[in-house]
């Protein structure tokens, strides 16, 4: 017979599982955390100092976890770098790392903290999950020893991994993911030898997990969706917004739409580095999101999601992106084509000089047709349709297909890619946009390309037709900032 203290968590877990099983939905939470950063140093600090900093951040996270649990959330995602920040060298990050075992060991750090050596961070995270009967997702650092028999072993004799961990409602470690696509500057970490496709089952769906920059690559992001068939992606991130494309909310929401899964995106919050934008996204659109560049505090988001979005009647139908594109003839050019650099990418632009009409812009294999009508345009405004199809080199090398529509720019910003001025202008409700790549579908879930974007739109809403066109569904004109379509051609990488 179980003692009463051990029985209570078991009863709570059973009730929570029954509640989840009784419904096809669940409550998800993400927390955008303003991380308390360490003082920059080239040398390691004492382990006690490192733990003190991590506890300060975990104090904040624990408050968010308790609040989410009290509101009935089943799972909460916290950000990448959310426990210790990012100001590290390889040497200085070492005191912040712990040995994180394979979840197959069936370990609850909260009740058995010393089983794999000192693990105060894992113990505390485990207890947060257990004490609040909620799944907790966090990002920490893993260390693994190696020796000369391993030809890839670093000189210091250990691997460092940027790592996501998941603890279930009992505090058991149920998932561990080592980030495979490291962003520039993450020199304190090592690449795993092979990409990991990490999934775990819950009473409210099948989950997959990866970190930040991983979302731009076939492995693990597309693999989890297309091969592992996850229902929901957990996404700790430290996302720096990049206008006019790769902005957090628009991109992550679009990725959920294109892939047909839920995405729980928890961002770090640091306005000096343009880090903000967290949300809970479903295939039919964002359920809730937050973008805050004005204050430095964190923010908790909670929303209800379908446990199995592919089976939900609310999920949008598949779009036949090529059915209309193959029948369209290229519109005549207007003689106002020019080139410009945005974040090191050489775009081909054509200017919208007339009040309305049809335009085509092409670069290599990527073409885009625009039908438009403007109600007003000032003399100092420049509206363009631009295309880039090639190797992106700004923060790593990978192949992109990008269409930029109707951004309002200064000519200087177009050529420098810095301080882009977006805004203003009006348009009618009959605009439509169609893009495709003849050599490979511009957007699909196949290996060569993927719908990594869709409707990256600010200040107005569009509708995706079955033939792949985007049309404005507003009945009145509204100001437009920017529309960006963003695609990835994985086989070229």
N, C-alpha and C positions, 0 to 999 in steps of 0.2 A: 504494500500500500504506500502511495506517495505521501510524503509529509506535506502539510498544508501549504508551506511556502513554495514548494516545487509544483504543487498542483495548480496554483492560481495562474502562473504564466501559461500552463498547458491549456487551461480552460479558456483563457483569453484568446490564445492562438486558435483553438477549435472554433470558437464563436466567430472570430474574424474570417476564418476559412469558409465557414458556412455562409456568412454574409456575402462573401465574394462569389461563392458558387451559386448563390441564389439569384445573382444578377449577371447580365452580360456586360456590365460597365464597372468601372472602378474609379476611384479618386486619385489623381496624380498631383504631385507637388514638385516644384523646383524652387531653389533659392539662389538669387543673385547676390553674391557675397562681396563686400568691400574688404578685401584681404588685408590683414595687418602684416606688413612686410618686414623682413629682417633688415638690419643695417648691412649695406654691401661690404663684403670682405673677401679677400682672396684665400684666407686661411679658415680652417674649421673652428667653430665655436665649441665650448664645452657641451656635452650632451644635455646637461641640465638646462642650459640656456636655450638650446634648440627645442627641447620639450616645453619649456615655459612659453615660447612663442606659439608653438602649435596648440597648446592648451588655451591660449587667448583666442585663437581663431575657432577652436572647437567649442569654446564657451558660447560664441555667437551662433555657430551652427546648431548647437544643442537647443538653443532657444527656438530657432526656426523649426527644428524637428519636432519639438514638443508642441508647438503651435499647430503644425500640420497634422500631427496625430490627433490633437484635440478636435480638429475640424473634420476628422474622419478619413484622412488620406491613407492610402494603402502603401504608397512608396514615395520617397523624396530623393531628388537628385541634387547634389551640391557641385560646385564648379571644379574645373581643373585648377590646380595650384591653390585650391581654397584653404589648405591647412598650413602651408608655409611660404607661398609666394613663388617668385621666379628669379630673384637676384642671386644667382649662384654660379660658382665655378664647379668643376668636377670635384675638387677637393673640399670646397666649403659646404656642399650639400650632404656630405656623408653622415654627419650627426643626425640628420633628419630622416634617414632611411631605416626601414625595418625589413626583416626577412619575412616575406609573405608566402605561406605555403600554398600548394595546390589545394583547391577546395575539396578535392576527393578525400582529404584526410578527415573530413567530418569534424570540424573544430568550431567550438564556441569560445572565443577569446574571453568573453565576459565571465565565464565560469571556470575557465582553465587557462589563465593568462600566460603562464610560464612554460607551456608545453613545447613551444618552439623558440625559447629564449625570450629576452626582453621584448615586449611588444605593447607598450603603453598606449600607442595611438590606436592600434587595432582593438585593444581591450576596450578603450573608451567608446569607439564607434560601435562595437558589438553591443555594449551596454545601452547605448542610445537606442539602438534598434530593439533590443529585448525589453527594455523598460517602457518603451512607448508602443510596442506591438506594431512596428512599421518597418518596411524594407528601407534600408539606408544605403545610398550610393555615394561614395566619396573617392577622391583622387589623392593618392599618397605615393611615396617612393619605395620601391622594392630593391633589395640588394641580394646578389647571389655570388658566392665565391667561385673562382675558376682557377685553373693552373696551367702550366706550360704544355700539358697534353692537349689543350684546346688552342688551336692556332689563332683563334679570334679573341682569346682572353686579353683584356686590357693590361697595361703594364702594372697597374696597382693590384692586380689579382682578383678583381671583382667586376661584376656587371651591375650597372645602375639602370633601373627601368622606371619610366613614367607609368604609373599603374592605377587602374581603377579597381575598387573593391566593392562588393555588394554583400550586405548582411541581411538575413531574413528576419522575420518577426521574433524568432527565438534567439537572435544574435549569432546565428551560424554563418560562417563564411560560405557563400554559395557561388560566388563568381570572382575571378581575378583576370584582369586584362592588361597586357603590356602594350603600350602605344607603339604602333608599327611605323607610322609616318611622322617623324619628328620635324617640327618646324625649325626654321633657321634660328640659331641662337640657343637651342636646347643641347648644348655641348656637354652639359652635366650628365646626360643620359646616353645609354647605348640602344642601338636598334636590336630588337629580338631577332633571332636567327631565321625565324619563319613568321609570317603573319598569323595571327590567332583569330579564329571565329568563335567568340565566346557567347554562349546562350545559356539560359536557365529557365525552367518552367515555374510558374506560379499558379495559384487558383484563379488568377485573372489574366491569363495569357502567357505567351512565350516572349521572352525578352532577349534582346541582344545589346551589346555595349561596345562603344569605341570612343575615341577622344579627339575632339577639336579637328586638327588638320587631316585626320583620317577620313573625314567626310568627303574630301575631294578625290578619293582614290577608290579603285575597284575593290582592292582588298584593304580592310575587311568590309567596307561599307556596303557595296553592292552584293557581295557574297552573302552577308547576313540576311538581306532581303530576298534575293532571288533564289538562293540555294538552301539557306537555313529556314526560310519562311517565318521569320520572327513577326510578331504582331506589333511590338513596340521597341523603339531604339532609345537607349539611355545615352545621353550625350553631355558629359562634363566638358566644358570648353573655356578657353581664355581667348575670346574672339575679338580681334581688333577690326572695327568697321572700316570698310574701304568703299567710299563713294566713287563712282556711281554704281558699282556692283559689289557683290560679296558683303552686303550689309547683313547683320546677324538675323534680324527678325524675318526679313524678306527671303533671304536665302534658306534658312532652316525651315520656314513654313513651306516654301516651294519644294524643298527636298521631300518633305513629308507628303505633299500632294503628288509629286511625281513618282515616288516609290510606293505609295499606297499604304503607308504605315504611320503609327503614332510616333512622334519624336518629343522627348522630354529634354529640352536644352537649358542647362544651367550655366550661365556665364559668370565670370568674375566681373567685378565692377571697379573700374579705374578710369576716370574721365580723362586724365592726362595722357593715357595711352589709347583713347577712343574705345575702351572696353565697356560695353553695355549691350543689353538686348538679350533677354531670356524669354522662353515661352513654352507653352504646352500646345503642340500642333497635332492635328488629325488630317487624314487625306482630304477632307472637305474644307479645310482651312484652319486657321488658328482658333483654339478654344480660349486662350488668354495669353497675353504677352506684356512685356514692360520694356521700355526704352527710356533711359533717364541719363541725360548728360548735364543736368543742372545741380544735382546733389551727390554726396558721396556715401549715402547710406545704402544698405542692402534692401532686398525686396523679396517677399514670399508670394508665390503664385500657386493657386490650387484650381483644378478643373476636372470635370468628369470626362472620361474617355470610353469608347467602346473597347472591350477586352479583345475582340477579334474584328478589327476594322474591315478586313476583306469581306467578311460576311455581313457587314452592316449595310442596311438599305441607304444610309446617309452617305456612304462612300461614292464618289463620283465615278461614272462609267469610264472605261478606257477610251482614249482618244486616238483616232486614226490619223497620225500626223502627216502621212504621205499621200493620203487619198486625194486631197485637194491640191497639194503642192505640185504633183506631177502633171496636173492639167493646166497650170497657170503659165502664161507666156510672160516673159520678162518685160516689165514696163520700160518705156524709153527714159533715158537719163536726162537730167535737166542742165547739164553742163556746169554744175557747181560742185564737183567732186574735189576733195582735197584729203590730205593725210594728216594725222596727228598722233601724238604719243600719250597714252594714259597708262600710268604705272608700268612703263617700259614696253607696253604692247603697241605696235604700230597699227592703229585703226585706219580704215578707209571710210571717209565720211562723205555724205551728200547732204547739201543744205536744203531746208524747206524754205524756198524763197517765195512761193506763191500762196495765196489764201487757201488753196486746196488742190488736190490732184492725186496722182499715183507716182510712186518712186520705187526704185530698186537700188539696193546697194549689195555688192558682191565682193568677197575677198577669198581667193582660192576656191575651195569647195562649198563655201557658205554663202547663200544668197538670202535676202530678205526683201519682201514686197510690203509697201505701206500704202494704204488708201486713207486719205485724211482730208479734213476741212477745218480751218481755224476761223474763229470769229473775230479775233483781234491779234495784233502783233506790233509791238513798239519797234522803232527804228534801231534801238540799241540791243535788241534781242536776237540771239542766234539759235535756231532750232535745227537739229541734225538727225539723220539716221546713219548709224555707224556700224561697221562690222570688223571683227578681228577673228582670224582663223590661223592659229599657229602655236609656237612654243612660247609659253609664258615664263618669264625669268625673274620676276620681281622678288619673290620670296621662296624660290625653289624653281625647278624646271618641270613643267608638265604642260600638256597640250590642252588648249581651250578653244571653244567657239563661243563668241560673245556678240550679241546684238544690243546696241544702245539706241534707244528711241526717244527723240524729242526732249533731250536734256537742254536746258538753257545754259549756255556757257559764255564766258569771255573767251575770245580767241586765244589769249595767252594761256589760259588754263587748259585748253584743248591740247596745246603743244607741249606743255610741261607736265600735265597730269597732276598738278598740285593745286590745292585750294579751289577745287571745282565749285563753281557757283551754280546751284540748281534752283529753279523756282520760276514762278510767274506764268503768264500765258493762259489762254483759254482755247478750248477746242469743242467741236461739235460731238454729237453722240453717235456718229456713224463711222468713226475711225476703225480700221481693222489692220491687223499685222499678221504676216505669215512668213515663217522662216524654215529653211530646210538645207540639208547638205546632200547633194546628189550622190556622192560616193558612199555615204552612210547616213542613216536617218539622224536628223539633228537631235532628236530626243527619243529615247527608248530605254528599256531596261536590259538590253543585250550587252554583251561584253565590250563591244567596240565603242559604244556611246551610252550615255545615260541621261535620263531626265533629272539633272542635278538642280534644275531651276524651273521656274514657271511663275509668271506673274510677280516678278520682283518689282512691286508697284508701290508708289507712295501717293497718298492723298486721293486716290480714286480707285474704283474697282472695275475689272474687266471680266468678261466671260469667255471661257474656252469652248468653241464650237466643236462638234464631233469631227469636223474635217481638219482641225488643228489651228484654225484662225483665232486670234484674240480680238474681241470687239468690246467697245465701251458699252456697259449696260446702264449707265446713268441716263436719266431723262433730261438732265440739265448740264450745261457746261460747268466744269470745275477746274481749278488750277492744277497744273501738272508739274511734278518735279522731274521724275525719271521713270522709265520702264527699261528693265534690263533682262534679257534672256541669256542664260549662262549654261553652256554645255561642255561636256568632257569627252574626249576621244581617247579612251584608255589604251587601245592597242598601239597608239603612237608613243606612249610613254617609254 
